[in-house]
């Protein structure tokens, strides 16, 4: 199911949380028939609502946002309370054995946190009641209230080291958003391509049936002429063989239609693929929209809009944050530690607490803590790996930019080539049809052979198949062109939020 926070807009289509439960319920009902022909826009809308791959992908941005919240939470102050009791016995003399016993109650309430530049702080108050044989178990409360800080000066110092986790989480969030957008683009493009392929498969089936019918008509004519003795048995056999051969073509075309239809059903979220299901009724596809590609402008658009390139850019950002942290961790630890506040001491707790409140006795401390690894092997290894990882991601970004340039150039070339193919096959079809008409007239006049007519019938079927394939390839080329530029959703009015 899609997370309730996901909103996908397609024209007037908006998937809101309140409608999500209904969509999930409807998604379990197989789509068998349609009151009206299924248009391409209808298929895209169904895929946006019910496609399984899209539903799975929709979780990734939400998970990434939760991880950003986790990383941000590292800087949230925490309220801590501690209460401990300890009791110790220590020998004073061994012969004879004499021991002393000490009982200690500790109380502490503090507000602790981490600052973005690496400072850790603790603002609070503490009280300790220590008593024992040394004072005949008389209460003795030592209190303190103030601020304690630890500020790294080398390792762990600065925004780069402290905010590395948050920067990585934010980069991951951006990557997840772009990857989900890529999944939406791939899904929409897949629907367009498969819808187009189903239209082509049905056209090929129609052409195969028409070719079979032409051969059957010729067979019928030959049989009649054979019965009156004006045509040989060989002509009848040739026609009958071609009818049988074209029956096989019909069976293969029907199988291709059924398989392609199941692919479309899968994309739009159906879960049953019965061999006896009523075929989907499709609306005719219009010709491809004429466009004028511009290689330089299209490449710039692709670099701005393609999700894979934007995700790769964020991958470099992520690597830089990791490398900065690794470089910082290579330094020795040098921390400033200090505290400032007020203390109190009395047998009565309220009196000791009042001394802190009244700021009677000031207490402060300051110092340095130094920690130097002997070999720095761990830090050097991490820094080296992070640096190489950054260089690798930068090189991969350059490689991807080159691939995009090739992809865009190829998509533009496909548009130009398919446009020329459509014009060429249209002319070829008209000429093949004229040639068949002329050959059929000659055959009826007795100046042509059955084999010649059959060959021209097959040629006409092949040319017509090439024509519908060229039209389909032109629409495919446009869909791939939009995908390579990353503008599929914009062109179709789909917004992913």
Secondary structure by P-SEA (a helix, b strand, c coil): cccccbbbbcccccccccaaaaaaaaaacccccccccccaaaaaaaaacccaaaaaacaaaaaaaaaaaaaaaccbbbbbbbbbbbbbbbbcccccbbbbbbbbbbbbbbbbbccccbbbbbbbbbbbbbbcccccccbbbbbbbcccbbbbccccccccccaaaaaaaaaaaaaaaaaaaaaaaaaaaaaaaaaaaaaaaaaaaaaaaaaaaaaaaaaaaaaaaaaaccccaaaaaaaaaaaaaaaaaaaaaaaaaaaaaaaaaaaacccccccccccccccccccccbbbbbaaaaaaaaaaccaaaaaaaaaaaaaaaaaaaaaaacccbbbbbbccccccccccaaaaaaaaaaccccccccbbbbbbbccaaaaaaaaaaaaaaaaaaaaaaaaaaaaaaaaaaaaaaaaaaaaaaaaaaaaaaaaaaaaaaaaaaaaaaccccaaaaaaaaaaaaaaaaaaaaaaaaaaaaaaaaaaaacccccccccccc
